[in-house]
Amino acid sequence: MLVTGIKSKPVYAPLQADTRGRYHLMVGMGVGAAPLLRVIAEMKSTSAQSMKHTRVLYVPDSGGQGAGTAGVAEPGEFRGAAVGEVRVFAGTPALLEQFRATLSESLMGTRLYVAGPESFIGLVMKIALEFNLNKDEIRAEECGTLARRIYCIHCRATTEQVRTNIVRCVGCARWLLVRDHYSRRLAAYMGVMVDAEAPGELPPVKEVFL
């Protein structure tokens, strides 16, 4: 069964503007647009000078929810906010590549805001940690699908978009129990063989991460 209360499980809070920052980098997916636009509006009212130092990287991928999902922004909504730069990507890999390049050029005083499904946040945070951003420089708000990335502790393969409590590993085909243990280094939850003691005996498979 899932284990609750595990300290490694990420905890998210609503995004808020950090006016102490000199530069603001916003990264979002799909419905994550709404929190980012909210922060932009907050900065516009409290620190208009910050707008020209704000960059947005956005992928209008609704996490499998389909086009036209409420909260998924059109690129023009960000550009209309008069921020310094807006870049929209067709997919997550291209966004992450640009995010890495952007961080390599970032200056002291940069604040990172991330919004979208947890699996997306994890991939962004993994790169941010590589550049040694600390917790005071990063803010993240989870929204959209709760589907998880699952790391198989047996073969080290990662299974994407997992919505059930038990999943078959894409690497070794073992049936894995989805745990609440989370690795920021791997940007994934741990999956452990569920029928190791009684091969073939599986608990009921249920959709729990919708």
C-alpha positions, 0 to 999 in steps of 0.5 A: 500500500502507499505510505503517507507522511513520508518526508521526501514527498514534495510539499507545494504552496501557491506561487507568490512574487518575490520582489527581493529578486532582481531577475525572474524566470518563470517556467510552466506547463499547461494549466500552470499558466494561471499561477504564473500569470497571477504572479506577473499581475502581482509584480506589475502592481507592486514592482513594475520595474521587475517586468522587464527582467522577467522571462517566461518559458512555457509549453502549452501541454495540458498533461494529456487533458486535451486542447482547450483545457481551462487554464491553458494559456495562449502565448499571447496572454504572456506576451500581453503581460509586457514581460521581458521575454516569452518563449513557447515550446512544442514539447517539454524536452525543448523547454528543458533544453532552453531552461538549462541554457538560460540557467547557465547564463543567469545572474545572481539574484534570479528567482525561479517560479515553476508551475504545472503537473508534479512530474513536470516540476520535478524535471525542472527542479532536477536541472535547477539543483544541478545549478545549485539554486537553493530553496529561497530562490525557487518557488513551485506550485503543483496543478494539473494531472497528479500522474507520477514518474516512477523509477524502478529500483530494480532496473533503473528505468523510469515509467512516465505518466503513472496514474495507478497504485501498481504499474508494469515497469517499461524496462524490466516488466516487473509489477511495481508498487508506487511508493510515496518516497520521492527522489529530487535527484531522479525527479521520480517516485520509487517503484518496488516489485510488488509480488516479490514474495508471492509471484503473480499475486497482485493487489487490486490495481486502482487509479489514484493519481488522476 
